[in-house]
Amino acid sequence: MSWIFGLSKLEYLDLSNVDLSKTQNLDSLLYPIHSLSKLSLSRCGLSIANFGSHHLNSSRELASIRYLDLSENSFRGQLPSFFLNITSLVFLDFSKNNLSMTQSFNKLLNMIPFISELRLSSCLIQKASLSPTNLNFSAYSSIQHLDLSWNDIEGNFPSILTNMSLLLSLDISENMLNSSIPVMPNLLKLDISQNKLGHIGDVGIWRQCHLKELIVSNNDLQGEMIIGPSTNVSECSESALEILYLDMNKLHGSIPDSFGRFTNLRGLDLSNNELTGAIPEALGKLRLLEGLYLSDNQLSFIPESLGGLTALKEIYLKSNRLRGPIPVSLGRLTSLRVFSVSSNLLEGPIPSSIGQLTKLYVLDLSNNYLQGVVSEDHFANLSMLKYLNANYNNKLLFNISHEWIPSFQLKVARLDSCKIKNGFPQWLQNQRKLEELVLSNASITGPLPTWLRLLPNIYDLDLSYNKLTGPLTNLPLVKVKYSQSRLLLQNNIFRGLIPRWFCKMIDLKLLDLSRNRLTGKIPKCLWNMSLEMMILSSNRLSGVIPSSFVANPSLLWLQLNDYNLNGELPQDLGYSTKLGVLDLGENKISGDIPEWIGENTTGLVAFRLHKNNFTGHIPHSLCKSRTLRILDLAHNSLTESIPHCFGELAAMKEDGLYYSMLSRMAFRYGYGNIMQTLMDPSAYADNTYLCGAPLPNECSPHEKPPTTSKNKHKEANKVWYYCLDIMSGFATGFWGIIGVLLFKTQWRHKLFRFCDKIMGKIYVAVAVRSSFEVEKKKVGCIKFK
């Protein structure tokens, strides 16, 4: 830090995020700079060890420093004494340091008696530190702005704060206060969000006459916002309130008409509550209102009076139960930038007056029951529009001429499940800033237009569930943004090959080409992309499954079912895969199911190999997959028994493990009652050899597969042959051994010693086995060798 010695006229020094943890005598380096007025040392790894002696000469001062930021360092216990020499300090940010000890907190306040703005967020300050017996805040009457957020203050509101006569703004959010808020006559801003307030009366909305900003978000407020004689409080004849946030509580009932008395209100947030009834007409009196946030309630109606809020810039009404039409009067909101009414029950046509909102930036009408025709008139003067979302209004018909050229440049256009007339919408041709285009299930027919491939900024393209035809050659090159990019083309009539230039979309995350009529082979380069989800099922593709089909470390979901794949799965993977869904059903793949399924899959949820040509047994490694929910191995040629650990694996899952048609299995052991985990009878239909409840065939440890009627007589004859063999063998063996022992004393002694040794081993084995069974009940499936 010696380089700062020569900067004698320096006024502003910002070293935030610079590692100064090894700097010594930092305060001594600052004293020669008499002109320094603003010093920022945030996130520098500083502690008391980085400063000099605690007994500095009082004649040395840092009188010019007015602004000091020491936030997010490692101060604990002792504090740097150079605070004593900063006599002109008016701003101090000491947030995210440790002031948990009362004496540290008191010492800090004694060092800065003339501070105007003090930020002590996340300093582990407890309620005891704010006790009147420890502090006399009247001595710190200069504090105007105080931040005590994210501390451990609990219980009643600290009464000592009410004695700070010059306090203008107080942030005491993210604590555990649960008492009423006192009236502080000079306070202009109060943030008490993220506390434990339980009653709307504790907030004192109707008696906080001087507050301009009141934020009580995310508490436990309950009850109705009733105003009147029953409240037993004096109400303000006129309120100064400009910002009122009561969102993320549990308020219910209707919004009272008395909100119309807050004539100075600029922002009102009542979202994420349980409010019911119509939006009151009285809100139309709030002529200065700029933001109205009523989302995520159960409100039922939008009044025409909202059309008089000419200062309104944002209106969020999503996720309510709003019915009826969109009021025509909203076309008079000339300052409106955001209009969001998604996820409601609105019906009727979109008023053409919406097209007069010249400053509209976001229009979200999605997930309603709107109907009628949308024409150019609805967008006549929307020159500022960037975000258009009309998804899931399946009775809306977009009938826009091919010749129309809009005045706006969209970034997002979502018209999922709307009806689009006249083929692919040509008015999108000049939208050169378009990043997200969703036209799924929009009744679009015909080939892709050639201009589509010229759109330069697309990162999300969804054209699924239409009747688009022809090759995929006119698609744009999908780019990545916000770590997400999608290309969804499923359920169309696309033909031809998968173009090799798809591999240029190296950052594509989701590719779905399923249910088309594509032919040929999958380009090998697709496996080298950073895809997280690849779905190519139900096409006319063919070829051999590549040995490295799960080598992509980013692949989470792979569906190649209903395809003409052949070959075998690799038996030795050699690395772990993140696959959660692996569906290779309805192909021609043969060979054994490899052991790495379960061994090398860390999050496998669904595993489907149905309708293939697999042979051999079900690998026991599947028992290690604690995340498995869907297993479908039906219609293969698998033999042997179901692993008994499957029953224990299924019992460990809250929603059970779904086995689908485990055909041609001979389940001979009743461990875990596997069949009781099967809720759908179709999952085990036509499986001759399966047994165990709820099936009629009972299982036993020595059960053999049931025989057919043709073989019953043959099996009966075999029983007599077995009996004769056993009897003759017993006679020969008995006299062949016992007869010799009668004449050979030495042999008898050796035999007895051998038997004694064997009995000892059997005892140890039984003891270990008993202990193992106890542990197995605790931990579930263990592979025992």
Stockholm file with secondary structure:
# STOCKHOLM 1.0

chainA/1-785         MSWIFGLSKLEYLDLSNVDLSKTQNLDSLLYPIHSLSKLSLSRCGLSIANFGSHHLNSSRELASIRYLDLSENSFRGQLPSFFLNITSLVFLDFSKNNLSMTQSFNKLLNMIPFISELRLSSCLIQKASLSPTNLNFSAYSSIQHLDLSWNDIEGNFPSILTNMSLLLSLDISENMLNSSIPVMPNLLKLDISQNKLGHIGDVGIWRQCHLKELIVSNNDLQGEMIIGPSTNVSECSESALEILYLDMNKLHGSIPDSFGRFTNLRGLDLSNNELTGAIPEALGKLRLLEGLYLSDNQLSFIPESLGGLTALKEIYLKSNRLRGPIPVSLGRLTSLRVFSVSSNLLEGPIPSSIGQLTKLYVLDLSNNYLQGVVSEDHFANLSMLKYLNANYNNKLLFNISHEWIPSFQLKVARLDSCKIKNGFPQWLQNQRKLEELVLSNASITGPLPTWLRLLPNIYDLDLSYNKLTGPLTNLPLVKVKYSQSRLLLQNNIFRGLIPRWFCKMIDLKLLDLSRNRLTGKIPKCLWNMSLEMMILSSNRLSGVIPSSFVANPSLLWLQLNDYNLNGELPQDLGYSTKLGVLDLGENKISGDIPEWIGENTTGLVAFRLHKNNFTGHIPHSLCKSRTLRILDLAHNSLTESIPHCFGELAAMKEDGLYYSMLSRMAFRYGYGNIMQTLMDPSAYADNTYLCGAPLPNECSPHEKPPTTSKNKHKEANKVWYYCLDIMSGFATGFWGIIGVLLFKTQWRHKLFRFCDKIMGKIYVAVAVRSSFEVEKKKVGCIKFK
#=GR chainA/1-785 SS CGGGGGCTTCCEEECTTCCCTTCCCHHHHHTTCTTCCEEECTTSCCCGGGSCCSSCCTTCCCTTCCEEECCSSCCBSSCCGGGGGCTTCCEEECTTSBCCSHHHHHHHHHHCTTCSEEECTTSCCBGGGGCTTTCCGGGGTTCCEEECCSSBCEESCCGGGGGCTTCCEEECCSSEECSCCCCCTTCCEEECCSSCCCBGGGTCGGGCCSCSEEECCSSCCEECCCCSGGGCSCCCSSCCCCEEECCSSEEEECCCGGGGGCTTCCEEECCSSEEEECCCGGGGGCTTCCEEECCSSEECCCCGGGGGCTTCCEEECCSSCCCSCCCGGGGGCTTCCEEECCSSCCEECCCGGGGGCTTCCEEECCSSEEEEEECGGGGTTCTTCCEEECTTCTEEEECCCTTCCCSSCCSEEECTTCEECSSSCGGGTTCTTCCEEECTTSCCEEECCGGGGGCSCCSEEECCSSEEEECSTTCCCCCCBTTBCEEECCSSEEEECCCGGGGGCTTCCEEECCSSEEEECCCGGGGGSCCSEEECCSSEEEEECCTTTTCCTTCCEEECCSSEEEEECCSCCCSCBCCSEEECCSSEEEEECCTHHHHSBSSCCEEECCSSEEEECCCGGGGGCTTCCEEECCSSEECSCCCTHHHHHHHTCTTCCEEECCTTCCCCCCGGGGGGGCCSGGGGTTCTTCCSTTSSSCCCTTCCCCCCGGGHHHHHHHHHHHHHHHHHHHHHHHHHHHHHHHHCHHHHHHHHHHHHHHHHHHHHHHHHHHHHHHHHHHHCCCCCC
#=GC SS_cons         CGGGGGCTTCCEEECTTCCCTTCCCHHHHHTTCTTCCEEECTTSCCCGGGSCCSSCCTTCCCTTCCEEECCSSCCBSSCCGGGGGCTTCCEEECTTSBCCSHHHHHHHHHHCTTCSEEECTTSCCBGGGGCTTTCCGGGGTTCCEEECCSSBCEESCCGGGGGCTTCCEEECCSSEECSCCCCCTTCCEEECCSSCCCBGGGTCGGGCCSCSEEECCSSCCEECCCCSGGGCSCCCSSCCCCEEECCSSEEEECCCGGGGGCTTCCEEECCSSEEEECCCGGGGGCTTCCEEECCSSEECCCCGGGGGCTTCCEEECCSSCCCSCCCGGGGGCTTCCEEECCSSCCEECCCGGGGGCTTCCEEECCSSEEEEEECGGGGTTCTTCCEEECTTCTEEEECCCTTCCCSSCCSEEECTTCEECSSSCGGGTTCTTCCEEECTTSCCEEECCGGGGGCSCCSEEECCSSEEEECSTTCCCCCCBTTBCEEECCSSEEEECCCGGGGGCTTCCEEECCSSEEEECCCGGGGGSCCSEEECCSSEEEEECCTTTTCCTTCCEEECCSSEEEEECCSCCCSCBCCSEEECCSSEEEEECCTHHHHSBSSCCEEECCSSEEEECCCGGGGGCTTCCEEECCSSEECSCCCTHHHHHHHTCTTCCEEECCTTCCCCCCGGGGGGGCCSGGGGTTCTTCCSTTSSSCCCTTCCCCCCGGGHHHHHHHHHHHHHHHHHHHHHHHHHHHHHHHHCHHHHHHHHHHHHHHHHHHHHHHHHHHHHHHHHHHHCCCCCC
//
